[in-house]
Amino acid sequence: MLMKKFLYGPIIKAMDEREARIAERMRQADAAIERAEREERTHRALTDELKKARETMMHEAAEEAEQHRRRLMEQARADVEAAERNWRAAIEREKTAFLRQLRELAGRETVEIARKTLRELADSELEERVIRRFIERIGTIEDAHWAQLAQYGADSEQGISIASAFALRPELSEELALLVRQKAGSDIPITFERDEALLTGIELRSAGVKIAWSMDDHIDSLQQSLAEIVEREAVS
């Protein structure tokens, strides 16, 4: 018993202490392993999250870049289409303006050719025929025109002037004077004058008011009609 107490006791105690230390180290090792595994799982989870976040960000960035590219393409296409429309509209405006100018020029040239031709053909005989036509149609002139001519003629010292490109035969002058007095009043002075600027025909003038029947009037009317046609075509 004494041997067991004094010999084996310390040995057993030392062994127990060693086993306890070994057990503690094993426990610490297990704890360290568990902690390491836990940290590894945490790290792996964090890595997975970062990877997923990176993939998500890359996908979103790629999608945003694609959307931006599509917007740029659509804007570029719209800009090109708008530029083409503007270009075509400008071409159409230029074409319309050119055609209008061409028609106006053609109209003016036509009128000038007609005026020149009539001027070359004009003589006293042609003018007398035109004046005869005026005498035939004198009744169609509105009374308001005659009244205005008479009023200005009465207020003017010159009265009413009858202008023609060529000198009129006396009998034709008398016939015209008689007709004018019948329409405008017998007390109004009437004078005759030549106006070479007239293109075959006659003008009754009084202080800026006139009643005209001449080729010039017809050509001016033709020119006005041509201008109105060109204007209507330009608007349509």
Biotite code that builds the C-alpha atoms (Angstrom):
import biotite.structure as struc

atoms = struc.array([
    struc.Atom([0.000, 0.000, 0.000], chain_id="A", res_id=1, res_name="MET", atom_name="CA", element="C"),
    struc.Atom([2.794, 2.330, 0.820], chain_id="A", res_id=2, res_name="LEU", atom_name="CA", element="C"),
    struc.Atom([4.441, 1.529, -2.506], chain_id="A", res_id=3, res_name="MET", atom_name="CA", element="C"),
    struc.Atom([1.208, 2.182, -4.283], chain_id="A", res_id=4, res_name="LYS", atom_name="CA", element="C"),
    struc.Atom([0.735, 5.385, -2.391], chain_id="A", res_id=5, res_name="LYS", atom_name="CA", element="C"),
    struc.Atom([4.230, 6.756, -2.734], chain_id="A", res_id=6, res_name="PHE", atom_name="CA", element="C"),
    struc.Atom([5.284, 5.235, -6.048], chain_id="A", res_id=7, res_name="LEU", atom_name="CA", element="C"),
    struc.Atom([2.261, 4.734, -8.230], chain_id="A", res_id=8, res_name="TYR", atom_name="CA", element="C"),
    struc.Atom([0.368, 7.751, -6.941], chain_id="A", res_id=9, res_name="GLY", atom_name="CA", element="C"),
    struc.Atom([2.634, 10.371, -8.467], chain_id="A", res_id=10, res_name="PRO", atom_name="CA", element="C"),
    struc.Atom([2.939, 8.365, -11.662], chain_id="A", res_id=11, res_name="ILE", atom_name="CA", element="C"),
    struc.Atom([-0.798, 8.015, -12.011], chain_id="A", res_id=12, res_name="ILE", atom_name="CA", element="C"),
    struc.Atom([-1.247, 11.671, -11.185], chain_id="A", res_id=13, res_name="LYS", atom_name="CA", element="C"),
    struc.Atom([1.332, 12.641, -13.746], chain_id="A", res_id=14, res_name="ALA", atom_name="CA", element="C"),
    struc.Atom([-0.364, 10.428, -16.303], chain_id="A", res_id=15, res_name="MET", atom_name="CA", element="C"),
    struc.Atom([-3.755, 11.920, -15.476], chain_id="A", res_id=16, res_name="ASP", atom_name="CA", element="C"),
    struc.Atom([-2.366, 15.411, -15.782], chain_id="A", res_id=17, res_name="GLU", atom_name="CA", element="C"),
    struc.Atom([-0.735, 14.506, -19.089], chain_id="A", res_id=18, res_name="ARG", atom_name="CA", element="C"),
    struc.Atom([-3.973, 13.023, -20.378], chain_id="A", res_id=19, res_name="GLU", atom_name="CA", element="C"),
    struc.Atom([-5.778, 16.147, -19.242], chain_id="A", res_id=20, res_name="ALA", atom_name="CA", element="C"),
    struc.Atom([-3.266, 18.326, -21.055], chain_id="A", res_id=21, res_name="ARG", atom_name="CA", element="C"),
    struc.Atom([-3.530, 16.129, -24.140], chain_id="A", res_id=22, res_name="ILE", atom_name="CA", element="C"),
    struc.Atom([-7.314, 16.279, -23.948], chain_id="A", res_id=23, res_name="ALA", atom_name="CA", element="C"),
    struc.Atom([-7.152, 20.059, -23.551], chain_id="A", res_id=24, res_name="GLU", atom_name="CA", element="C"),
    struc.Atom([-4.840, 20.381, -26.531], chain_id="A", res_id=25, res_name="ARG", atom_name="CA", element="C"),
    struc.Atom([-7.120, 18.124, -28.560], chain_id="A", res_id=26, res_name="MET", atom_name="CA", element="C"),
    struc.Atom([-10.098, 20.203, -27.479], chain_id="A", res_id=27, res_name="ARG", atom_name="CA", element="C"),
    struc.Atom([-8.265, 23.362, -28.466], chain_id="A", res_id=28, res_name="GLN", atom_name="CA", element="C"),
    struc.Atom([-7.240, 21.750, -31.732], chain_id="A", res_id=29, res_name="ALA", atom_name="CA", element="C"),
    struc.Atom([-10.823, 20.699, -32.411], chain_id="A", res_id=30, res_name="ASP", atom_name="CA", element="C"),
    struc.Atom([-11.972, 24.219, -31.574], chain_id="A", res_id=31, res_name="ALA", atom_name="CA", element="C"),
    struc.Atom([-9.323, 25.672, -33.854], chain_id="A", res_id=32, res_name="ALA", atom_name="CA", element="C"),
    struc.Atom([-10.326, 23.300, -36.628], chain_id="A", res_id=33, res_name="ILE", atom_name="CA", element="C"),
    struc.Atom([-13.987, 24.150, -36.132], chain_id="A", res_id=34, res_name="GLU", atom_name="CA", element="C"),
    struc.Atom([-13.156, 27.859, -36.098], chain_id="A", res_id=35, res_name="ARG", atom_name="CA", element="C"),
    struc.Atom([-11.052, 27.470, -39.215], chain_id="A", res_id=36, res_name="ALA", atom_name="CA", element="C"),
    struc.Atom([-13.814, 25.536, -40.948], chain_id="A", res_id=37, res_name="GLU", atom_name="CA", element="C"),
    struc.Atom([-16.319, 28.167, -39.883], chain_id="A", res_id=38, res_name="ARG", atom_name="CA", element="C"),
    struc.Atom([-14.068, 30.929, -41.155], chain_id="A", res_id=39, res_name="GLU", atom_name="CA", element="C"),
    struc.Atom([-13.549, 28.980, -44.368], chain_id="A", res_id=40, res_name="GLU", atom_name="CA", element="C"),
    struc.Atom([-17.293, 28.655, -44.833], chain_id="A", res_id=41, res_name="ARG", atom_name="CA", element="C"),
    struc.Atom([-17.706, 32.351, -44.118], chain_id="A", res_id=42, res_name="THR", atom_name="CA", element="C"),
    struc.Atom([-14.921, 33.179, -46.557], chain_id="A", res_id=43, res_name="HIS", atom_name="CA", element="C"),
    struc.Atom([-16.411, 30.866, -49.180], chain_id="A", res_id=44, res_name="ARG", atom_name="CA", element="C"),
    struc.Atom([-19.859, 32.397, -48.683], chain_id="A", res_id=45, res_name="ALA", atom_name="CA", element="C"),
    struc.Atom([-18.392, 35.884, -48.910], chain_id="A", res_id=46, res_name="LEU", atom_name="CA", element="C"),
    struc.Atom([-16.440, 34.878, -51.991], chain_id="A", res_id=47, res_name="THR", atom_name="CA", element="C"),
    struc.Atom([-19.594, 33.445, -53.558], chain_id="A", res_id=48, res_name="ASP", atom_name="CA", element="C"),
    struc.Atom([-21.505, 36.629, -52.740], chain_id="A", res_id=49, res_name="GLU", atom_name="CA", element="C"),
    struc.Atom([-18.745, 38.761, -54.201], chain_id="A", res_id=50, res_name="LEU", atom_name="CA", element="C"),
    struc.Atom([-18.656, 36.565, -57.285], chain_id="A", res_id=51, res_name="LYS", atom_name="CA", element="C"),
    struc.Atom([-22.422, 36.778, -57.692], chain_id="A", res_id=52, res_name="LYS", atom_name="CA", element="C"),
    struc.Atom([-22.344, 40.521, -57.082], chain_id="A", res_id=53, res_name="ALA", atom_name="CA", element="C"),
    struc.Atom([-19.558, 40.875, -59.649], chain_id="A", res_id=54, res_name="ARG", atom_name="CA", element="C"),
    struc.Atom([-21.490, 38.797, -62.178], chain_id="A", res_id=55, res_name="GLU", atom_name="CA", element="C"),
    struc.Atom([-24.633, 40.813, -61.485], chain_id="A", res_id=56, res_name="THR", atom_name="CA", element="C"),
    struc.Atom([-22.765, 44.094, -61.872], chain_id="A", res_id=57, res_name="MET", atom_name="CA", element="C"),
    struc.Atom([-21.104, 42.903, -65.078], chain_id="A", res_id=58, res_name="MET", atom_name="CA", element="C"),
    struc.Atom([-24.469, 41.741, -66.435], chain_id="A", res_id=59, res_name="HIS", atom_name="CA", element="C"),
    struc.Atom([-26.107, 45.037, -65.491], chain_id="A", res_id=60, res_name="GLU", atom_name="CA", element="C"),
    struc.Atom([-23.199, 46.986, -66.957], chain_id="A", res_id=61, res_name="ALA", atom_name="CA", element="C"),
    struc.Atom([-23.371, 44.952, -70.163], chain_id="A", res_id=62, res_name="ALA", atom_name="CA", element="C"),
    struc.Atom([-27.147, 45.432, -70.332], chain_id="A", res_id=63, res_name="GLU", atom_name="CA", element="C"),
    struc.Atom([-26.814, 49.158, -69.678], chain_id="A", res_id=64, res_name="GLU", atom_name="CA", element="C"),
    struc.Atom([-24.080, 49.409, -72.301], chain_id="A", res_id=65, res_name="ALA", atom_name="CA", element="C"),
    struc.Atom([-26.304, 47.550, -74.791], chain_id="A", res_id=66, res_name="GLU", atom_name="CA", element="C"),
    struc.Atom([-29.253, 49.806, -74.009], chain_id="A", res_id=67, res_name="GLN", atom_name="CA", element="C"),
    struc.Atom([-27.017, 52.860, -74.401], chain_id="A", res_id=68, res_name="HIS", atom_name="CA", element="C"),
    struc.Atom([-25.744, 51.505, -77.709], chain_id="A", res_id=69, res_name="ARG", atom_name="CA", element="C"),
    struc.Atom([-29.311, 50.913, -78.902], chain_id="A", res_id=70, res_name="ARG", atom_name="CA", element="C"),
    struc.Atom([-30.308, 54.437, -77.826], chain_id="A", res_id=71, res_name="ARG", atom_name="CA", element="C"),
    struc.Atom([-27.345, 55.885, -79.687], chain_id="A", res_id=72, res_name="LEU", atom_name="CA", element="C"),
    struc.Atom([-28.208, 53.826, -82.771], chain_id="A", res_id=73, res_name="MET", atom_name="CA", element="C"),
    struc.Atom([-31.858, 54.891, -82.611], chain_id="A", res_id=74, res_name="GLU", atom_name="CA", element="C"),
    struc.Atom([-30.855, 58.534, -82.123], chain_id="A", res_id=75, res_name="GLN", atom_name="CA", element="C"),
    struc.Atom([-28.369, 58.318, -84.984], chain_id="A", res_id=76, res_name="ALA", atom_name="CA", element="C"),
    struc.Atom([-31.020, 56.715, -87.203], chain_id="A", res_id=77, res_name="ARG", atom_name="CA", element="C"),
    struc.Atom([-33.541, 59.393, -86.212], chain_id="A", res_id=78, res_name="ALA", atom_name="CA", element="C"),
    struc.Atom([-30.973, 62.128, -86.902], chain_id="A", res_id=79, res_name="ASP", atom_name="CA", element="C"),
    struc.Atom([-30.186, 60.643, -90.307], chain_id="A", res_id=80, res_name="VAL", atom_name="CA", element="C"),
    struc.Atom([-33.895, 60.353, -91.161], chain_id="A", res_id=81, res_name="GLU", atom_name="CA", element="C"),
    struc.Atom([-34.528, 63.931, -89.989], chain_id="A", res_id=82, res_name="ALA", atom_name="CA", element="C"),
    struc.Atom([-31.558, 65.174, -91.999], chain_id="A", res_id=83, res_name="ALA", atom_name="CA", element="C"),
    struc.Atom([-32.834, 63.295, -95.043], chain_id="A", res_id=84, res_name="GLU", atom_name="CA", element="C"),
    struc.Atom([-36.329, 64.749, -94.597], chain_id="A", res_id=85, res_name="ARG", atom_name="CA", element="C"),
    struc.Atom([-34.897, 68.245, -94.231], chain_id="A", res_id=86, res_name="ASN", atom_name="CA", element="C"),
    struc.Atom([-32.700, 67.692, -97.260], chain_id="A", res_id=87, res_name="TRP", atom_name="CA", element="C"),
    struc.Atom([-35.614, 66.445, -99.351], chain_id="A", res_id=88, res_name="ARG", atom_name="CA", element="C"),
    struc.Atom([-37.807, 69.316, -98.122], chain_id="A", res_id=89, res_name="ALA", atom_name="CA", element="C"),
    struc.Atom([-35.069, 71.806, -99.012], chain_id="A", res_id=90, res_name="ALA", atom_name="CA", element="C"),
    struc.Atom([-34.703, 70.233, -102.452], chain_id="A", res_id=91, res_name="ILE", atom_name="CA", element="C"),
    struc.Atom([-38.480, 70.371, -102.914], chain_id="A", res_id=92, res_name="GLU", atom_name="CA", element="C"),
    struc.Atom([-38.577, 74.019, -101.831], chain_id="A", res_id=93, res_name="ARG", atom_name="CA", element="C"),
    struc.Atom([-35.732, 74.873, -104.176], chain_id="A", res_id=94, res_name="GLU", atom_name="CA", element="C"),
    struc.Atom([-37.434, 72.984, -106.997], chain_id="A", res_id=95, res_name="LYS", atom_name="CA", element="C"),
    struc.Atom([-40.746, 74.716, -106.298], chain_id="A", res_id=96, res_name="THR", atom_name="CA", element="C"),
    struc.Atom([-39.042, 78.111, -106.133], chain_id="A", res_id=97, res_name="ALA", atom_name="CA", element="C"),
    struc.Atom([-37.133, 77.393, -109.346], chain_id="A", res_id=98, res_name="PHE", atom_name="CA", element="C"),
    struc.Atom([-40.265, 76.266, -111.179], chain_id="A", res_id=99, res_name="LEU", atom_name="CA", element="C"),
    struc.Atom([-42.137, 79.288, -109.902], chain_id="A", res_id=100, res_name="ARG", atom_name="CA", element="C"),
    struc.Atom([-39.381, 81.615, -111.068], chain_id="A", res_id=101, res_name="GLN", atom_name="CA", element="C"),
    struc.Atom([-39.293, 79.774, -114.383], chain_id="A", res_id=102, res_name="LEU", atom_name="CA", element="C"),
    struc.Atom([-43.058, 80.154, -114.818], chain_id="A", res_id=103, res_name="ARG", atom_name="CA", element="C"),
    struc.Atom([-42.886, 83.808, -113.834], chain_id="A", res_id=104, res_name="GLU", atom_name="CA", element="C"),
    struc.Atom([-40.047, 84.368, -116.273], chain_id="A", res_id=105, res_name="LEU", atom_name="CA", element="C"),
    struc.Atom([-41.895, 82.487, -119.010], chain_id="A", res_id=106, res_name="ALA", atom_name="CA", element="C"),
    struc.Atom([-45.022, 84.519, -118.279], chain_id="A", res_id=107, res_name="GLY", atom_name="CA", element="C"),
    struc.Atom([-43.125, 87.800, -118.391], chain_id="A", res_id=108, res_name="ARG", atom_name="CA", element="C"),
    struc.Atom([-41.340, 86.773, -121.575], chain_id="A", res_id=109, res_name="GLU", atom_name="CA", element="C"),
    struc.Atom([-44.655, 85.765, -123.151], chain_id="A", res_id=110, res_name="THR", atom_name="CA", element="C"),
    struc.Atom([-46.211, 89.078, -122.194], chain_id="A", res_id=111, res_name="VAL", atom_name="CA", element="C"),
    struc.Atom([-43.210, 91.050, -123.435], chain_id="A", res_id=112, res_name="GLU", atom_name="CA", element="C"),
    struc.Atom([-43.185, 89.144, -126.729], chain_id="A", res_id=113, res_name="ILE", atom_name="CA", element="C"),
    struc.Atom([-46.903, 89.833, -127.141], chain_id="A", res_id=114, res_name="ALA", atom_name="CA", element="C"),
    struc.Atom([-46.389, 93.492, -126.263], chain_id="A", res_id=115, res_name="ARG", atom_name="CA", element="C"),
    struc.Atom([-43.443, 93.812, -128.666], chain_id="A", res_id=116, res_name="LYS", atom_name="CA", element="C"),
    struc.Atom([-45.327, 92.053, -131.460], chain_id="A", res_id=117, res_name="THR", atom_name="CA", element="C"),
    struc.Atom([-48.364, 94.277, -131.036], chain_id="A", res_id=118, res_name="LEU", atom_name="CA", element="C"),
    struc.Atom([-46.153, 97.368, -130.904], chain_id="A", res_id=119, res_name="ARG", atom_name="CA", element="C"),
    struc.Atom([-44.543, 96.345, -134.185], chain_id="A", res_id=120, res_name="GLU", atom_name="CA", element="C"),
    struc.Atom([-47.950, 95.690, -135.744], chain_id="A", res_id=121, res_name="LEU", atom_name="CA", element="C"),
    struc.Atom([-49.585, 98.797, -134.299], chain_id="A", res_id=122, res_name="ALA", atom_name="CA", element="C"),
    struc.Atom([-50.682, 101.505, -136.700], chain_id="A", res_id=123, res_name="ASP", atom_name="CA", element="C"),
    struc.Atom([-53.475, 104.048, -136.931], chain_id="A", res_id=124, res_name="SER", atom_name="CA", element="C"),
    struc.Atom([-55.731, 101.581, -138.714], chain_id="A", res_id=125, res_name="GLU", atom_name="CA", element="C"),
    struc.Atom([-55.371, 98.940, -135.990], chain_id="A", res_id=126, res_name="LEU", atom_name="CA", element="C"),
    struc.Atom([-55.859, 101.570, -133.318], chain_id="A", res_id=127, res_name="GLU", atom_name="CA", element="C"),
    struc.Atom([-59.029, 102.824, -135.000], chain_id="A", res_id=128, res_name="GLU", atom_name="CA", element="C"),
    struc.Atom([-60.438, 99.291, -134.978], chain_id="A", res_id=129, res_name="ARG", atom_name="CA", element="C"),
    struc.Atom([-59.643, 99.037, -131.252], chain_id="A", res_id=130, res_name="VAL", atom_name="CA", element="C"),
    struc.Atom([-61.327, 102.398, -130.609], chain_id="A", res_id=131, res_name="ILE", atom_name="CA", element="C"),
    struc.Atom([-64.361, 101.290, -132.630], chain_id="A", res_id=132, res_name="ARG", atom_name="CA", element="C"),
    struc.Atom([-64.543, 98.269, -130.367], chain_id="A", res_id=133, res_name="ARG", atom_name="CA", element="C"),
    struc.Atom([-64.376, 100.590, -127.359], chain_id="A", res_id=134, res_name="PHE", atom_name="CA", element="C"),
    struc.Atom([-67.241, 102.670, -128.762], chain_id="A", res_id=135, res_name="ILE", atom_name="CA", element="C"),
    struc.Atom([-69.309, 99.511, -129.249], chain_id="A", res_id=136, res_name="GLU", atom_name="CA", element="C"),
    struc.Atom([-68.723, 98.453, -125.649], chain_id="A", res_id=137, res_name="ARG", atom_name="CA", element="C"),
    struc.Atom([-68.921, 101.897, -124.047], chain_id="A", res_id=138, res_name="ILE", atom_name="CA", element="C"),
    struc.Atom([-72.354, 101.102, -122.700], chain_id="A", res_id=139, res_name="GLY", atom_name="CA", element="C"),
    struc.Atom([-70.961, 98.202, -120.649], chain_id="A", res_id=140, res_name="THR", atom_name="CA", element="C"),
    struc.Atom([-68.749, 100.485, -118.554], chain_id="A", res_id=141, res_name="ILE", atom_name="CA", element="C"),
    struc.Atom([-70.268, 100.892, -115.105], chain_id="A", res_id=142, res_name="GLU", atom_name="CA", element="C"),
    struc.Atom([-71.971, 104.196, -114.338], chain_id="A", res_id=143, res_name="ASP", atom_name="CA", element="C"),
    struc.Atom([-69.869, 104.509, -111.179], chain_id="A", res_id=144, res_name="ALA", atom_name="CA", element="C"),
    struc.Atom([-66.719, 104.777, -113.312], chain_id="A", res_id=145, res_name="HIS", atom_name="CA", element="C"),
    struc.Atom([-68.286, 107.491, -115.448], chain_id="A", res_id=146, res_name="TRP", atom_name="CA", element="C"),
    struc.Atom([-69.501, 109.340, -112.355], chain_id="A", res_id=147, res_name="ALA", atom_name="CA", element="C"),
    struc.Atom([-66.028, 109.294, -110.830], chain_id="A", res_id=148, res_name="GLN", atom_name="CA", element="C"),
    struc.Atom([-64.450, 110.422, -114.100], chain_id="A", res_id=149, res_name="LEU", atom_name="CA", element="C"),
    struc.Atom([-67.045, 113.198, -114.434], chain_id="A", res_id=150, res_name="ALA", atom_name="CA", element="C"),
    struc.Atom([-66.497, 114.377, -110.860], chain_id="A", res_id=151, res_name="GLN", atom_name="CA", element="C"),
    struc.Atom([-62.736, 114.648, -111.237], chain_id="A", res_id=152, res_name="TYR", atom_name="CA", element="C"),
    struc.Atom([-63.161, 116.148, -114.700], chain_id="A", res_id=153, res_name="GLY", atom_name="CA", element="C"),
    struc.Atom([-65.494, 118.840, -113.396], chain_id="A", res_id=154, res_name="ALA", atom_name="CA", element="C"),
    struc.Atom([-63.072, 119.707, -110.586], chain_id="A", res_id=155, res_name="ASP", atom_name="CA", element="C"),
    struc.Atom([-60.090, 119.876, -112.931], chain_id="A", res_id=156, res_name="SER", atom_name="CA", element="C"),
    struc.Atom([-59.224, 122.701, -115.314], chain_id="A", res_id=157, res_name="GLU", atom_name="CA", element="C"),
    struc.Atom([-58.121, 120.154, -117.921], chain_id="A", res_id=158, res_name="GLN", atom_name="CA", element="C"),
    struc.Atom([-61.438, 118.321, -117.753], chain_id="A", res_id=159, res_name="GLY", atom_name="CA", element="C"),
    struc.Atom([-61.230, 114.928, -119.443], chain_id="A", res_id=160, res_name="ILE", atom_name="CA", element="C"),
    struc.Atom([-58.336, 114.021, -121.709], chain_id="A", res_id=161, res_name="SER", atom_name="CA", element="C"),
    struc.Atom([-58.715, 111.392, -124.445], chain_id="A", res_id=162, res_name="ILE", atom_name="CA", element="C"),
    struc.Atom([-55.294, 109.842, -125.102], chain_id="A", res_id=163, res_name="ALA", atom_name="CA", element="C"),
    struc.Atom([-54.298, 107.612, -128.005], chain_id="A", res_id=164, res_name="SER", atom_name="CA", element="C"),
    struc.Atom([-51.034, 106.403, -129.517], chain_id="A", res_id=165, res_name="ALA", atom_name="CA", element="C"),
    struc.Atom([-51.881, 107.807, -132.963], chain_id="A", res_id=166, res_name="PHE", atom_name="CA", element="C"),
    struc.Atom([-53.663, 110.964, -134.057], chain_id="A", res_id=167, res_name="ALA", atom_name="CA", element="C"),
    struc.Atom([-57.364, 110.300, -134.563], chain_id="A", res_id=168, res_name="LEU", atom_name="CA", element="C"),
    struc.Atom([-59.359, 111.247, -137.646], chain_id="A", res_id=169, res_name="ARG", atom_name="CA", element="C"),
    struc.Atom([-61.562, 114.315, -136.964], chain_id="A", res_id=170, res_name="PRO", atom_name="CA", element="C"),
    struc.Atom([-64.825, 112.423, -137.387], chain_id="A", res_id=171, res_name="GLU", atom_name="CA", element="C"),
    struc.Atom([-63.661, 109.743, -134.918], chain_id="A", res_id=172, res_name="LEU", atom_name="CA", element="C"),
    struc.Atom([-62.604, 112.442, -132.443], chain_id="A", res_id=173, res_name="SER", atom_name="CA", element="C"),
    struc.Atom([-66.011, 114.095, -132.706], chain_id="A", res_id=174, res_name="GLU", atom_name="CA", element="C"),
    struc.Atom([-67.799, 110.780, -132.205], chain_id="A", res_id=175, res_name="GLU", atom_name="CA", element="C"),
    struc.Atom([-65.721, 110.015, -129.102], chain_id="A", res_id=176, res_name="LEU", atom_name="CA", element="C"),
    struc.Atom([-66.239, 113.496, -127.641], chain_id="A", res_id=177, res_name="ALA", atom_name="CA", element="C"),
    struc.Atom([-70.004, 113.200, -128.138], chain_id="A", res_id=178, res_name="LEU", atom_name="CA", element="C"),
    struc.Atom([-70.151, 109.817, -126.407], chain_id="A", res_id=179, res_name="LEU", atom_name="CA", element="C"),
    struc.Atom([-68.016, 110.993, -123.477], chain_id="A", res_id=180, res_name="VAL", atom_name="CA", element="C"),
    struc.Atom([-70.185, 114.096, -122.975], chain_id="A", res_id=181, res_name="ARG", atom_name="CA", element="C"),
    struc.Atom([-73.289, 111.905, -123.011], chain_id="A", res_id=182, res_name="GLN", atom_name="CA", element="C"),
    struc.Atom([-71.816, 109.768, -120.223], chain_id="A", res_id=183, res_name="LYS", atom_name="CA", element="C"),
    struc.Atom([-69.847, 112.322, -118.183], chain_id="A", res_id=184, res_name="ALA", atom_name="CA", element="C"),
    struc.Atom([-71.687, 115.585, -118.804], chain_id="A", res_id=185, res_name="GLY", atom_name="CA", element="C"),
    struc.Atom([-71.868, 118.151, -121.598], chain_id="A", res_id=186, res_name="SER", atom_name="CA", element="C"),
    struc.Atom([-70.138, 120.958, -119.678], chain_id="A", res_id=187, res_name="ASP", atom_name="CA", element="C"),
    struc.Atom([-66.850, 119.137, -119.072], chain_id="A", res_id=188, res_name="ILE", atom_name="CA", element="C"),
    struc.Atom([-63.933, 120.252, -121.269], chain_id="A", res_id=189, res_name="PRO", atom_name="CA", element="C"),
    struc.Atom([-62.544, 117.485, -123.489], chain_id="A", res_id=190, res_name="ILE", atom_name="CA", element="C"),
    struc.Atom([-59.075, 117.480, -124.995], chain_id="A", res_id=191, res_name="THR", atom_name="CA", element="C"),
    struc.Atom([-57.232, 114.997, -127.197], chain_id="A", res_id=192, res_name="PHE", atom_name="CA", element="C"),
    struc.Atom([-53.589, 114.050, -126.829], chain_id="A", res_id=193, res_name="GLU", atom_name="CA", element="C"),
    struc.Atom([-51.142, 111.553, -128.247], chain_id="A", res_id=194, res_name="ARG", atom_name="CA", element="C"),
    struc.Atom([-49.332, 109.176, -125.908], chain_id="A", res_id=195, res_name="ASP", atom_name="CA", element="C"),
    struc.Atom([-46.814, 106.991, -127.699], chain_id="A", res_id=196, res_name="GLU", atom_name="CA", element="C"),
    struc.Atom([-46.418, 104.907, -124.552], chain_id="A", res_id=197, res_name="ALA", atom_name="CA", element="C"),
    struc.Atom([-49.900, 103.501, -125.170], chain_id="A", res_id=198, res_name="LEU", atom_name="CA", element="C"),
    struc.Atom([-49.954, 100.231, -127.052], chain_id="A", res_id=199, res_name="LEU", atom_name="CA", element="C"),
    struc.Atom([-52.880, 100.692, -129.430], chain_id="A", res_id=200, res_name="THR", atom_name="CA", element="C"),
    struc.Atom([-56.091, 101.811, -127.791], chain_id="A", res_id=201, res_name="GLY", atom_name="CA", element="C"),
    struc.Atom([-57.601, 104.680, -125.888], chain_id="A", res_id=202, res_name="ILE", atom_name="CA", element="C"),
    struc.Atom([-57.594, 106.095, -122.367], chain_id="A", res_id=203, res_name="GLU", atom_name="CA", element="C"),
    struc.Atom([-60.005, 108.606, -120.847], chain_id="A", res_id=204, res_name="LEU", atom_name="CA", element="C"),
    struc.Atom([-58.085, 110.436, -118.114], chain_id="A", res_id=205, res_name="ARG", atom_name="CA", element="C"),
    struc.Atom([-59.067, 112.922, -115.455], chain_id="A", res_id=206, res_name="SER", atom_name="CA", element="C"),
    struc.Atom([-56.859, 113.839, -112.471], chain_id="A", res_id=207, res_name="ALA", atom_name="CA", element="C"),
    struc.Atom([-55.485, 110.321, -112.026], chain_id="A", res_id=208, res_name="GLY", atom_name="CA", element="C"),
    struc.Atom([-58.757, 108.528, -112.790], chain_id="A", res_id=209, res_name="VAL", atom_name="CA", element="C"),
    struc.Atom([-58.982, 106.723, -116.095], chain_id="A", res_id=210, res_name="LYS", atom_name="CA", element="C"),
    struc.Atom([-61.156, 104.481, -118.212], chain_id="A", res_id=211, res_name="ILE", atom_name="CA", element="C"),
    struc.Atom([-58.974, 102.497, -120.610], chain_id="A", res_id=212, res_name="ALA", atom_name="CA", element="C"),
    struc.Atom([-59.547, 100.178, -123.523], chain_id="A", res_id=213, res_name="TRP", atom_name="CA", element="C"),
    struc.Atom([-56.221, 99.212, -125.019], chain_id="A", res_id=214, res_name="SER", atom_name="CA", element="C"),
    struc.Atom([-53.939, 96.344, -125.856], chain_id="A", res_id=215, res_name="MET", atom_name="CA", element="C"),
    struc.Atom([-51.857, 97.372, -122.849], chain_id="A", res_id=216, res_name="ASP", atom_name="CA", element="C"),
    struc.Atom([-54.822, 96.696, -120.592], chain_id="A", res_id=217, res_name="ASP", atom_name="CA", element="C"),
    struc.Atom([-55.385, 93.290, -122.131], chain_id="A", res_id=218, res_name="HIS", atom_name="CA", element="C"),
    struc.Atom([-51.710, 92.390, -121.795], chain_id="A", res_id=219, res_name="ILE", atom_name="CA", element="C"),
    struc.Atom([-51.623, 93.660, -118.196], chain_id="A", res_id=220, res_name="ASP", atom_name="CA", element="C"),
    struc.Atom([-54.683, 91.528, -117.499], chain_id="A", res_id=221, res_name="SER", atom_name="CA", element="C"),
    struc.Atom([-52.943, 88.544, -119.103], chain_id="A", res_id=222, res_name="LEU", atom_name="CA", element="C"),
    struc.Atom([-49.850, 89.168, -116.983], chain_id="A", res_id=223, res_name="GLN", atom_name="CA", element="C"),
    struc.Atom([-51.964, 89.362, -113.824], chain_id="A", res_id=224, res_name="GLN", atom_name="CA", element="C"),
    struc.Atom([-53.745, 86.126, -114.733], chain_id="A", res_id=225, res_name="SER", atom_name="CA", element="C"),
    struc.Atom([-50.407, 84.377, -115.308], chain_id="A", res_id=226, res_name="LEU", atom_name="CA", element="C"),
    struc.Atom([-49.111, 85.664, -111.960], chain_id="A", res_id=227, res_name="ALA", atom_name="CA", element="C"),
    struc.Atom([-52.240, 84.374, -110.188], chain_id="A", res_id=228, res_name="GLU", atom_name="CA", element="C"),
    struc.Atom([-51.874, 80.961, -111.834], chain_id="A", res_id=229, res_name="ILE", atom_name="CA", element="C"),
    struc.Atom([-48.229, 80.741, -110.737], chain_id="A", res_id=230, res_name="VAL", atom_name="CA", element="C"),
    struc.Atom([-49.217, 81.787, -107.202], chain_id="A", res_id=231, res_name="GLU", atom_name="CA", element="C"),
    struc.Atom([-51.977, 79.166, -106.998], chain_id="A", res_id=232, res_name="ARG", atom_name="CA", element="C"),
    struc.Atom([-49.632, 76.440, -108.216], chain_id="A", res_id=233, res_name="GLU", atom_name="CA", element="C"),
    struc.Atom([-47.020, 77.505, -105.658], chain_id="A", res_id=234, res_name="ALA", atom_name="CA", element="C"),
    struc.Atom([-49.559, 77.311, -102.817], chain_id="A", res_id=235, res_name="VAL", atom_name="CA", element="C"),
    struc.Atom([-50.946, 73.926, -103.908], chain_id="A", res_id=236, res_name="SER", atom_name="CA", element="C"),
])
